[in-house]
Amino acid sequence: MGDALPSWNDGATKSAILDFVARTTREGGADFIAPAERIAVFDNDGTLWCEFPLQVQVFFALAEVKRLTQQDPSLLQKPAFKAMIDGDVKTLMSLPKQQVFEPAFATHAGMTVEEFHANAWRWLRQAEHPKLRRPFMHNTFVPQHELLEHLRANGFKTYIVTGGGVEFVRVVAQQLYGIPPEQVVGSSTKMKLEEADGGIVLRKLPELGSFDDREEKVVNIALHIGRRPVFAFGNSDGDLAMIRYTLGGDGPRMAWLLHHDDATREFAYDRDFKLSALREGLDRAGELGIGVVSMQRDWNRVFPEGNDDPTGGIA
């Protein structure tokens, strides 16, 4: 049998993951988990693709917010909108995460869901990461692709549970991760039903419905998945509630935090990254039974073929 996780270095982390999957899918074994209960949840930004120096949807908002502020100049009174217009990344990185994402959600106000999907897809097909100098869609993590595939090959159902906009992530989830749109849970704006051209459409409103971060991730897992996960993977303190909820159930459980400690192949950041800090998770991982994956030590590849540019990251 071939190596199920070839981009993961041999060692304790890889062995623990492979052992968990083997134990929980072995019929008759003490740790067997019934297929219907094999729910695995993954954060997206910083867990499945690069999120530094800003999340992908924030870059999308940067491209769109000029149009919005021309329509409604009063938006410039909000710090995140003004910082985006000014290209002030330092200010954006200093603001609370929900404030920074507000313009990202506002960019699809007034659009139908289908119009937003088309708009986001047009941007994603050509937009490039400003530091890595390649399309955002080329910045997914190969080891996580392998893990998702290995879990699915063993009867796990994989979900994305993200602070990013649910409709934005649904545009690419199937293509990038093999995760269908109905298995994406994320932040959302309120919507209204309208008659249009003899049919009914959903139109997005400029009002936040749910910001899917921290405790809200657990609430939305209960609302949209309806089962407590048995496997969870995140990369920041915003994922801790989801991870602790996963570990708090009966029977075998596993949860991981990805530590971005590779300044050569990606970026090195944790405690001081305002938009997605990893402080409490690092300090309490051992106490809470959370595994920490080191990008530098545990992965022999980061990005898809041809994208592990040793000059691409910044210290």
N, C-alpha and C positions, 0 to 999 in steps of 0.2 A: 504494500500500500504506500502511495506517495505521501510526501509531507503536506499536511493540510494547511499549515501556516508557514510557508517558506520564507516570508519576509520578516518573521519573528525569529530572533536569535534563540538558540537552544539555551535553556536555563530554567530557573524556578517559575518565572511568570508563564512562559509558554507551556511548561509541563502542567501547571495548575489548571490552565484553561482547558487543555486537551483532556486532562483527567476528569474535570468536572463534567464535560460533555459526555465522555465515555460512561462515567458512573450513572449519570442521570437518565441515560437512554438505554441502559442495559436491563431488559425485561427480567423480572425476578430478583433484581439486585435490591439491596437495602435502601439505596438512594434513588431509585427509579422515579421519574416524574412523568406522569401521564402526558401524552402529546398535547392535549387541550390546555394543559397548564404551562407549557413551555413558552413563556412569554419573555422576550428579551427587548429591553428598551435602550436606545442610544440617544444621547444628545447629538446635535449636529455641529454647531460652530465650535471649532477647537477640538472636537472629538472625531468627526468624520472628515472635515476639511479645514483648511487654514482659516483662522479668524483674526490674525494679527497683521497690521496694527489696529484694524477695525473689522468688524464682522462684514461679510459680503453684502448683506442687505443694507448696511449703512452706506457702503460705497454706491449701491444702487440709488439710495435716497439722495446722495450727493449729486448724482447726475440728474435727478428729477426735481429737486427742491427749488431750483431756480424758476421753473415753470409755475410752481405753486405760489411762491412769494410774489411773483408778478401779478397773479390773480388775486392774492390777498396779502397786501403789504404788512398787515398787522401781525402776521406770523413772525416777522423779523424781531418782534419784541420777546420772542421765546429764545433762550440761550442756544439751544441746539440748532434751531433754524438759522440764526445769525452766524453761528460758528461754521455751519455747512456752506453758507454763501461766501463767507470770508476764507474758506479753506483752512480753518483753524483747527487742525487735528488735535493739538495740545489741549484746547478747551473741551473738545468732544470727549477726549480720553479722561477728563477730570469730572465729567458730569455723571449722575446716576444713570444706570443702564436704561431704565424705562424712559427717561427724558431723551436719550440719544435715539432710541428706537421710535419715538413718537413721529418724527418726520418720515421714517421708513414706512410706518403704517399709513400716514396721511397721503403718501404718494399714490395710493390706489383709491382714494375717496372719490366717489362719483362714477367709478368704472364698474361695469359688470365683471363678474368673476372671469368670464372668458376674455374680456378685453384686458384685464390685468395680467392674465397668464400670457397672452400674446406680447404684451409690452415687456414683461419681465424676461421672457424668452429671447426677444430681440436683443435686449441688453446683455444677457448672460452669454449669448453666442459670441460676442465680440469684445466684451470688457476684459481688461487685463489688470492683474494685481500690480500695484505700483512699485513694490519692492522685488517681487519674484520675476516680474517681466514676462508673464505668460497668462493665458486666460484663467479666470477664476475657476472654471470648471475642470482645469487640469491640476488643481491643487487639493484633490482628495487624497486620503492616506491609504496607500496600498495595503498595509497590514490590516486595516479595518475592513477593507473589501474582503480579504481572505477570511477574517473572523465572521463577518456576516454570512458569507457563503457556507462556511463550516457549520455554523449554527443551523442555518436553513436545511442543509443536507442531513441534519440529524433531528429534524422535526420541530425545530424552534420557529416561532413566528416573530419576525423582527419588526420593531416599530422605531420611528424617530419621534422623540419628545423634545421639542426645541423651543427656546425663547424667541427664535426668529418667526417671521410671519408664516402662518400655516400655508397660505396660498403660494407664497414665494418658494418655499421648500418643495411643495408638491409639483412645481414646474419641472424639477430636475431629479426628484427622489428615485423614480423608477429607472431612469437612464443611468444615474450615477451609482446608485446603491442596490438596485433591484428591489426597492421597497415601493409598493404601489401607493398612490395618493391617499387611499382610505386608511393606510397605516402610518400616516403622518399626523402628529398632534403638535400644535404650536399656538403662538399668539394670534389673536384674531381681532378684527374690527367688527362692529355691528353691521348688519346688512338689512335691506328691505326688499320685499318682493314687489315687482312692477310688471305691468302689462306693457309689452313692446312688440310692435310688428305682428300682432295677432298671437303672440306667445307670452310666456312668463319668464322673467329674468331676475337674477339676484344682483342688486346693486350695492356696492360697498359704501359705507358711511364714514365720515371723518371722526369716528368716536371709537375708542378702544373698547373691545368686548372683554378680552381676557389677555393678560400679560403672562405668558406661560414660563414663569421663572420661579425658582425656590419652591415654596409650599404649593403654589398654584400648579406646578407640574404634577404633584400627587393628586390634586383635585381633578385635573383633566385626565389623568390616567384612569381614575375611577369612572369619570363621565364617559370617556370615549373608548376605553379598552374593556373595562369591566372586570378585569382580573389583576391581581397583584403580580407584578413581574417576578421572575426567579433569577434574572440576570440583568445587570444594569451597567452602563458605561457612560461616564461623563468626564469633565475636565476642569470643573470649577466649583466654587462654593454654591453657585446657583443650582447645581445638580445634587447637592447633598441630601435634600429632603427626599428626592426620588430614590437615591441610593439607599438611604436609611429605611424608607418604606419597603424597598425590595428585600433588604436583609432582615426586616422585622417579621417576615412570614414564617410559617412552619416549614420544616424539611430543608433540603439542601438549597443554598443560595450562593450567589457570587456577584461581586460588584467591584468595579475598577475606576480609578481616576487616571487620566493621561497627563503626565507631567511634561510640559514643554521645556526641555532642558537641552535642546540641540540647536545652538546658534549657528552651526555650520550648514546643516541641511534644511533647517526651518528657522525657528526663532527661540530664544530663551527668555521665558517670562513666567511669573506665577503670582506672588503676593502683591506686587505693585501695579498689576494691570487692572485699572479701575473698572473697565467694562466687563471683565470676566475673571476676577481675582481667585486665586487658589491659596487661601491662608488656612482657614479652619480645617479644610480637607487634608492638607499636608500634616497639620499638627495632630489631628485626631484619627488618622487613617488606621493606625495600629489598634487603638482603643475600640474603634467601631467595626473592625474586621474588613476594612476596605483595602484592596490591593492597589498599589501605585505602579503604573507602567511608565518606565523611563524611555522617552523617545530615543534618547542617545544610546542607551545600553540595550534596550530590548528589541529595537527594530534595526534590521540591516538595510532596509529601504524605507523611504518615506513617501515619495511621490511616484506617479506612473512613469514608465520607461522614458528615459531621456530627460526627466525633470528633477533628478537629484543633483542640482547644480551646486557644487561646493562654494560658489561665490554668491549664491542666491540669498542666504539668510543674513541677518545682522545680529551682532552680539547685544 
